[in-house]
């Protein structure tokens, strides 16, 4: 079972707890529990719903036994249990429905075993011994689980290109659609809009972290982050503009480390100046999304940032995302833009000013407020690419025979601005 970002500590957890619906099953279970060396008081009356309520306010045990007899929708209720269980908890379910399909579905959802009533002492003893062996076994899968964490930095090549819109929209997709525990870190400490886009108060979490890096740990993360939905937490700030940012960046590195332990996805809304001042922020980032517009200034800065990434973050996969694209109205054509940066644009998001206005009025992310729009469809494609980037390297076709800056012909592009633009096919 897996919880979104509830801190775990095996040393503070009970070895066993059970939530059973009927006294007959409890009478069979308690002697076996005593035999295993556990406390019989941990055998509680009440089924799965009682387990969810209890574990939402206390640490889950190493081994948990839950009774599904009174559950009308066992699979859905098991998912609710997963939200409050510590990572690594071994769950044994019992019930009275003899259904092979249900058994397989329960195992697929993360349950270790499913026992049928009426229970026998031998059956319980075998199941609990096996559960204990599973919990005590070396976690061969743990390194792989760590590798599944994907950290993505969203960088705008210019102000106003929509980097924050992409950061909040992608975070929402990963948390709401993909059901992945996701952290959104808005590093525009004075003027960030991450919390604003989610209709939340930013709180003091980020400023406290910057002022006291030594305090950052799992408990700090749990208390300082603002929850946007069941799987999304945000850390941002609206620091007074009279207070300059005074940090060596160690707090940001510590935050990223804690995010890797507590979440599966990290989205970093990274302003350009932060990229310059704290280049080490990209040390463990998997994907860098460069949000740009089809303008001369954006083309220039895309080239500069790509060159910088090649030198300082060669391990990260860069993705070029052209935002606010309007056919036939771009300052630079797509062909000229791609020729200048010497690579293809990975994604082109159509300009949707009505959708952006609707999202702002509703206090929702762009993709949540515009689920059926063409722009949202492209952002969802981008999210799939980010998820895939953690599993395979994306080949970026960038010729080495000349520098990126050397291929940028300012005069020719300026001349082409005076010509009538040719309408491009819709993306």
N, C-alpha and C positions, 0 to 999 in steps of 0.2 A: 504494500500500500504506500501511497505517496501523498504528502501534504504540501500545499503551495509554498509556504515559507515559515512554518512553525519550527522554532529551534528545537533541536533534539539533543538529548544527552542520555546515553544508555545507562550511565551510572545512577541517574535519578529516576529510572523507570522501574515499575514493578515487573517481576518476571512473568506474571500471569494475571489475567482477569477474565471473568465470564459474565455474560448477560443472558439469562435463561428465562423463558416464559413460564414454565410450569414447575411445580414442586417435585413431581416424580423424576424429571430429568436432573434437578438439583440434588436430589437424594442419591442418585447414581454417581453424579460428578464429584461431590464433596470428598468422599473417601479416596478417590483416585488423586485428587488434588493434594490431599494430605500426604498420600504415599509419595507424590512427586517432590514433597518438601515445600510446598507453597501454602499460603494462608487461605483457609476455607472461606474467610470473610470476603475474599475477592470474588466469590461466586454470587453475583447480584441477581435479584429478581427483576425481570423485565427484559424485553428482547432488544432488537437492533436499534429501535428508536431511542430507547433509554441509553444504549451505548453511545450513540451520536451525541446526545445531550451531555452525558457525563464527560466524554473525551474532548468536547469542545472547550472545556474549562480546566482540564487536567491532562497531564502527560499520558500518552497511551502506553500500555504494557509491551513487553517483548513478545508475548504470545497472547492473542485475544480470541476468545470463543464467543460467537454471537448466535442467537437463536432467530431464525427467519420465519418461524411458525406463524407469527401475527403480521407478517409483512405482505401487503397486497401487491407490491412491485419490487421483488427482491433485488433485481439488477440496479434499478434506480436508487434504492436505499443503500446498496453497497457502495455506489458512487458517492453518496452523501457521507458514508463512513470514511471513505478514502480522503475526504477533505479535512478530516480532523485527526487522522492517524499519523503518527510519526513515521518518517521513512524507515523501512526495515521491519516494521511490525508484521509478524506472521499471524494470519487470520485463519481460524478454523470455523466454518459455518455449520450449523445443524438445522435441520428442518424436517418436514413430514411429507414433502412432495417428491415422489420417486420419478424423476424426469431426467433422462440422459441429456437432453438439450440444455436444460437449466443447469445441470452439473457442469457441462462444458463451458457454458457462458460464464458461470461463476468463477471457474478456474481461469478463464481468459481475462476476467476483470481484476485478477490479482489475489483471489482467495487461494489459500494453500490446500484446503481439503473441505469436503462437504460430507457430513455424517447424517444418516437417516435415523429418525426416531422409530421405535423406542430404542434408547441408548443402552449399551452394555458396558460393564466395567472394562472388559478386555478391549473393546473397540475404542473407548476413550483413551485407555492407556497407550495403545499403539499410536493413535493419532497425535497425542501430546508428546510422546517420545520423538516421533518424526518431526514435529514442529520445533521441538527443542534442538534437534540435530541441525535443522535448517537454519535456525537463528544463530547457533554457535559456529556454523561452518564459515570458513573464510569467504569474504565477499568478493568473489572473482569478478563480479560484474561491476563493482564500484568504480574502477578506473574507467570503464567504458561509459558509465553514467556521467562521470565528470566530463568526458569528451563530448557528450551530447549537448553541453551548454554552448549556446551560440550568442556571442556578443557582437552587436552591430552599432556602428557609429554613423549618425546622419549628419553630414556636413553640407551647409549651403555655400555654394561658390560666391554668392552675393547675398546681401540682405533682401528679404522679401521673396525669395524663390520658392518658399514653401517647405523648408526643411523641417520645421516644427510640425506642420500638418502631416508630413510623412511619418515622423517619429511617433506621434500620438496615434495615427491611423494604423501603423504597423503593430504597435504595442497592443492596440485593441483587437486586431485580427488574431494575433498570437494567443492572447488571453481569453477572448470571447469565442472565436470560431474554432481555434485549435486546442483550446483548453490547456494551454501550457502556462505554468507559473512564470510570470513576466515582471521584470522591473523596468521602469522608465526613469532615467536619470537626466534631468534637465539642467545642463551646466551653464545656462545663461542666468547667472546668479542674480542679476539686477533686473533684467527685463524678460525673463522666461515666460512662455505662454503655455507650457505643458499642463499645469494645473487648471489654468483658465479654460483651455479647450475641453477639459473634462468636467467643468463646472465644480471645481473643488477649491478649497482654501489651501495654499501651499504649505502652511505651517512653518516651523522653524527648524525642521530636520536637517536640511542641507547646510544652513548657516551654523548650526550647532556642530555638525560634523567638521566643517572647515575650521571652526574655532578650537575644537577639541578632538583632533584625530585619534588620540589614545583611547577615547571612549567608544570607538566604533567596533562593535561586535554583533553577534547574532541578535542579542536582546535589543541593542540600539536600533538595528534595522527594523525589527518588529514594531518598535514603539514610534520611530521617527517617520516611517513611510506612511503615506496616505493611501488607503485602499480605494480603488476606482471600481473594481468589480471583484468577483470571487478569486480571480487569478491575476489581477493586475494591481501593482502598488507603485506609487510615484514618489520620487524624492525631488523637490524643487524648492525655489525660494523667490521672494520678492524683497531682496536686501535693499536697505535705504541707499539711494543714489549718492548720498553724501559719504557713504562708507566704501572706500576702495577695497578691492579683493586682495587680501593679505594672506597668501598661502604659498607654500612651495609645491603644492600638488599632492603631497603625501596622503591627504584625506581622500582624494579622488581614487588613488590607487587602492587604498584600504577598502573603500566602498565597493569597487569593482571586485575585489577578492571575496568580500562577504556575499555579493550578488551571485558569484559563481557557486557558492556553497548552498544558497537558499533558493535559487531560481533556475529555470531551464533556459530562459531567454533574457538578455539584457539589451535594452534600447537606450543609446546615449545620444541625446540631442546636443551636438558638439559645435558651438560657435567657432568661426574661423580663428578668432583671436586666441581661443583656448587651445586650438590645435598648434598654434605657434608657440604659446607660452609653456604648454605642458605636453610636449610630443610623446612623453612616456605613457600618456593615456591610451595610446594605440598599441601598447606592447602585447596585450592579449586579446585584441579585437579581431574577430574572424572576418567581418565584412565591413567595408566602408562605402556607404551610399553617398555619392556626390549629387546633390540636388542642384540643378542648373536651369537656366532659361536660354532661349535661342537669341542671345544678344552678344555683341562684340565683347563687352566687359566680362560676361560669364564665360565665353570661350577662352579669353585670356587666362582667367583665374582657374578654369578647369585644367588647362595645360600646366599651370604652375603647381596646383595641388597634386595632380597626377605625378608630376616629376618628384615632388616632395615625398609622396607615398612610396614611390619606387625606391627611394634612398632610405627612408626612415621607418617604413612599415611594409616591407616587401612581402611579409607573410600574409597580409590581409588581402582579401579579394575586393577590388574596387568595382563598383557598379555605377554607371552613369545614368541618371534619371532626369530627363527633360520634363519640366513641369510647366503648366499653363500654356500648352502648345495650341496654337491657332493656325489652321491651314491657311497658307497664303498671306499671313500677316506677321510672320517672324522677321526680326531685324536681320537675321542670317538664316539662309536656307539650311535644312537638315544636312544636305550633302556637303555644303561648305563648312558647317560646324564640325562634322565628322572628319572631313579632310584636315581641318586645323588641329584637332586633338589627336589625330592619327589612330582613331579607333571608333567603333560603332557606338551609338547610343543604345544602351541596353533596354530602356523603357521610356516611352513617351506618354505622358499623362495629359489628356485633353483639358483645355481651359474650361472651368465650370464655376463661374462667379456666383450663379444662383445657388449651387450646391454648397459653396463655401459660406454664403450668407445664411442659408438655412441651418447649417451646422452651428454657426456662431449663435444664432437666435435660440436654438434648442439646448445649447450647452453640451453638445455631443461632438465626438470626433467626426471627421469628414465621412469616413466609411460607415459609421453607425447611422448617420443621418441620411446618407445617400446610398443605400444598399444595392440599388439596381442601376446605378449610373455607370457610364463607360469608364469614368475615371477610377471608380472603386474597383472595377474589374481589373484594371491595369495594376493598381496597388496590390490586389490579391495575388496577381502573377508575380509581382516583386517579392511578396512574402514567401511564396513557394521557392523562389530562387535563393533567398536568404537561408531557408531551411536546408536546401540542397547543398549550399556552399560549405556546410559543416561536414558533409560526407564525401565530397569530391572536390578537387581543385578545378576552378573554372579557368579555362585557357583564354587569356586575354591576348588578342592579336595586335601587338604593337611593334612595328619595325624598329630594328636597332641601328639602322644605317645612318640615321641623323637624329639630332636631339628633338625633343618635343617643341622647344621654343624656336628652333631653327625652321620648323615647318609651319610656323604661324605667320602668314603674310598679311600684315595689317592693312597695307595699301590696297591690295586686291579686294579685301572684304569691305573696306570703306567705300570703294568704288561701286561694289555690287549693291550697297545700300540704296544708291540713287536709282537703280533700275527697278522696273515694275516686277514685283515678286511673282513667281510662278506657283500656282496652287499645287500643293503636294497631296498625294492620296492620303486618305484618313488612315490613322494607325489602327 
